[in-house]
Amino acid sequence: MGAAPPLRPLTVTIKNISGAPLECQVLGAHWYAQPPLPLPSGHNVTLTLSVLGDQLRMDAGLPVERVYCGLAGQAWQTRGEFDLKRLTLRPQAGVTCRVAGNSVACNTE
């Protein structure tokens, strides 16, 4: 049996280019969620995750199931989810989020 692949750090910078405040959240396996991160209009926030093979991991080692941003106070209902596969391809990733109608759209750069 071979050794498990090493964890690789991943830094994700999220930019809010909308005119509204957002909240971003990382959801892991077993309904574990990190606290929402506030993201004011025109600002950035940085997430630090880990990559194991082709899977994102949280600080607790749990697999990441979703990363999203939505309008502050109603983030789940207005969420724009990140493309997790695209995030795992490099050591740093940028995501830009903007309001699109009644929801938020987030695109990996």
Secondary structure, 3 states (H helix, E strand, C coil): CCCCCCCEEEEEEEEECCCCCEEEEEEEHHHCECCCEEECCCCEEEEEEEEECCEEECCCCCEEEEEEEEECCCCCCCCEECCHHHHCCCCEEEEEEEEECCEEEEEEC
